[in-house]
Amino acid sequence: MKPIISINLVVPAPYLPIEEYCRLTGHAKSTVLLMVSDGRLTIKHKADALNSKTGRIKVKAKVEINMVEQTLRALHESGFDARLSGAVKSF
């Protein structure tokens, strides 16, 4: 029988504005925008966040990075066998 290990993950904010995400990670804003456009970072979905014709982020839309999904994705990619309670999006 495998031992049960409990890990508490704390996400300080479920969504972070791009500027704050850049400050915390040290990434340039242009790099973060590229990561959003190619799907490496998930943003808070808003009806007007992306231009439907070009797929680019509209300048006036406030883009926020989904930190909960980033945390879950990192846990999944680590190969750690985790069972979470509640609704979980599969990657």
C-alpha positions as CSV (number, residue, x, y, z in Angstrom):
1,M,0.0,0.0,0.0
2,K,1.3,3.4,-1.0
3,P,1.6,6.0,1.8
4,I,-0.8,9.0,1.5
5,I,1.0,12.3,1.3
6,S,-0.9,15.6,1.8
7,I,0.4,18.7,0.1
8,N,-1.2,22.1,0.4
9,L,-0.8,24.3,-2.6
10,V,-1.5,28.0,-2.1
11,V,-2.3,30.2,-5.1
12,P,-2.2,33.8,-3.8
13,A,-4.5,35.0,-6.5
14,P,-6.6,33.0,-9.0
15,Y,-5.8,35.5,-11.8
16,L,-2.8,37.8,-12.3
17,P,-2.6,40.8,-14.7
18,I,0.1,40.3,-17.2
19,E,2.3,43.0,-15.6
20,E,2.2,41.3,-12.3
21,Y,2.9,37.9,-13.9
22,C,5.9,39.4,-15.7
23,R,7.2,40.9,-12.4
24,L,6.9,37.6,-10.6
25,T,8.4,35.4,-13.3
26,G,10.9,37.8,-14.8
27,H,9.6,37.2,-18.3
28,A,9.3,40.1,-20.7
29,K,5.8,41.2,-21.6
30,S,6.4,40.3,-25.3
31,T,7.4,36.7,-24.2
32,V,4.2,36.4,-22.0
33,L,2.0,37.6,-24.9
34,L,3.6,35.0,-27.2
35,M,3.0,32.3,-24.5
36,V,-0.6,33.3,-24.3
37,S,-1.0,33.3,-28.1
38,D,0.5,29.8,-28.5
39,G,-1.4,28.4,-25.6
40,R,1.3,27.9,-23.0
41,L,-0.4,30.3,-20.7
42,T,-4.2,30.3,-20.1
43,I,-6.0,33.6,-19.7
44,K,-9.2,34.5,-18.0
45,H,-11.8,34.2,-20.8
46,K,-13.6,37.4,-21.7
47,A,-15.8,37.9,-24.7
48,D,-13.6,40.7,-26.0
49,A,-10.1,39.5,-24.9
50,L,-9.1,38.2,-28.3
51,N,-9.6,39.6,-31.8
52,S,-11.7,36.9,-33.6
53,K,-10.1,37.6,-37.0
54,T,-6.4,37.8,-36.0
55,G,-6.4,35.8,-32.8
56,R,-4.3,38.5,-31.2
57,I,-5.0,40.1,-27.8
58,K,-6.9,43.4,-28.1
59,V,-5.0,46.3,-26.7
60,K,-7.9,47.6,-24.5
61,A,-8.8,44.2,-23.0
62,K,-7.3,43.5,-19.6
63,V,-5.6,40.2,-19.9
64,E,-5.2,38.1,-16.7
65,I,-3.2,34.8,-16.4
66,N,-5.1,31.9,-14.9
67,M,-2.8,30.9,-12.0
68,V,-5.0,28.1,-10.7
69,E,-4.7,26.3,-14.1
70,Q,-1.0,27.0,-14.3
71,T,-0.6,25.4,-10.8
72,L,-2.6,22.3,-11.7
73,R,-0.7,22.0,-15.0
74,A,2.6,22.1,-13.3
75,L,1.5,19.4,-10.8
76,H,0.3,17.2,-13.7
77,E,3.5,17.7,-15.7
78,S,5.6,16.8,-12.7
79,G,4.3,13.2,-13.0
80,F,3.0,13.3,-9.4
81,D,0.0,11.0,-9.0
82,A,-2.6,13.4,-7.5
83,R,-6.2,13.0,-6.7
84,L,-8.0,16.3,-6.3
85,S,-11.5,16.9,-4.9
86,G,-13.9,19.0,-6.9
87,A,-14.1,19.7,-10.6
88,V,-10.7,19.4,-12.3
89,K,-10.0,20.1,-15.9
90,S,-7.9,17.4,-17.6
91,F,-4.8,18.4,-19.5
